[in-house]
Amino acid sequence: MTSSLLRSILFSVGAILFLSSLVARFILINGFVTHPASPDPTTGQTIAYEVKGKTVYITSGEESGTKAILAGEISGLVLLISYGALAVYRKK
């Protein structure tokens, strides 16, 4: 594979990962606004989570989802920064 093809793949994967994670976070966070403001053990919503200046309670699965989205955002951003560094290095 040529280096330009690798850079293109790096940029594409990074951009898709980063942007899809941002959209997923937006959808998930806006869904949390309707969650209860007090713990509800019957539904499993016992983990406090701050969203838009309000404390709501979420399940452990939803907490895992927020962590996975954060990991996707960070990974995508690292790939995009790597692409930028390669582009700058190539011009030297």
C-alpha positions as CSV (number, residue, x, y, z in Angstrom):
1,M,0.0,0.0,0.0
2,T,1.1,3.5,-0.7
3,S,1.5,6.0,2.0
4,S,-1.2,8.3,0.5
5,L,-3.7,5.4,0.7
6,L,-2.7,4.7,4.3
7,R,-3.2,8.4,5.2
8,S,-6.6,8.4,3.4
9,I,-7.7,5.4,5.4
10,L,-6.4,6.9,8.6
11,F,-8.3,10.1,8.0
12,S,-11.5,8.3,7.0
13,V,-11.6,6.0,10.0
14,G,-10.7,8.8,12.4
15,A,-13.3,11.1,11.0
16,I,-16.1,8.5,11.0
17,L,-15.2,7.3,14.5
18,F,-15.0,10.8,15.9
19,L,-18.2,12.1,14.3
20,S,-20.3,9.1,15.0
21,S,-19.3,9.2,18.6
22,L,-20.2,12.8,18.9
23,V,-23.7,12.1,17.4
24,A,-24.1,9.1,19.7
25,R,-23.2,11.2,22.7
26,F,-25.7,13.9,21.7
27,I,-28.5,11.4,21.3
28,L,-27.6,9.6,24.6
29,I,-27.2,12.7,26.7
30,N,-30.5,14.2,25.4
31,G,-32.2,10.9,26.4
32,F,-30.8,11.1,29.9
33,V,-32.7,14.4,30.6
34,T,-35.9,12.5,31.0
35,H,-34.5,10.0,33.5
36,P,-35.6,10.2,37.2
37,A,-34.0,12.7,39.5
38,S,-34.0,10.2,42.4
39,P,-32.6,6.6,42.4
40,D,-35.1,3.9,41.3
41,P,-33.8,0.5,42.3
42,T,-36.7,-1.3,40.7
43,T,-35.5,-0.2,37.2
44,G,-31.8,-0.3,38.1
45,Q,-31.3,3.4,37.7
46,T,-29.1,3.9,40.7
47,I,-25.9,5.5,39.3
48,A,-25.8,9.3,39.6
49,Y,-24.9,11.1,36.4
50,E,-24.7,14.9,35.8
51,V,-26.3,16.1,32.6
52,K,-27.0,19.7,31.6
53,G,-26.7,20.9,35.2
54,K,-29.1,18.3,36.5
55,T,-28.3,15.0,38.4
56,V,-30.2,12.1,37.0
57,Y,-29.9,8.4,37.7
58,I,-28.9,5.8,35.0
59,T,-28.3,2.1,34.8
60,S,-24.9,0.4,34.7
61,G,-25.4,-0.4,31.1
62,E,-26.0,3.2,30.2
63,E,-22.9,4.1,32.1
64,S,-20.9,1.6,30.1
65,G,-22.3,3.1,26.9
66,T,-21.2,6.6,27.9
67,K,-17.7,5.2,28.6
68,A,-17.6,3.4,25.2
69,I,-18.7,6.6,23.4
70,L,-15.9,8.6,25.2
71,A,-13.4,5.9,24.1
72,G,-14.6,6.3,20.5
73,E,-14.3,10.0,20.7
74,I,-10.7,9.8,22.0
75,S,-9.7,7.2,19.5
76,G,-11.1,9.1,16.6
77,L,-9.4,12.3,17.7
78,V,-6.1,10.5,18.1
79,L,-6.4,9.1,14.6
80,L,-7.2,12.6,13.2
81,I,-4.2,14.1,15.1
82,S,-2.0,11.4,13.7
83,Y,-3.2,12.2,10.2
84,G,-2.4,15.8,10.8
85,A,1.0,15.0,12.0
86,L,1.7,12.8,9.0
87,A,0.5,15.6,6.7
88,V,2.8,18.1,8.3
89,Y,5.8,15.6,8.3
90,R,5.2,14.9,4.6
91,K,5.5,18.6,3.7
92,K,8.9,18.9,5.4
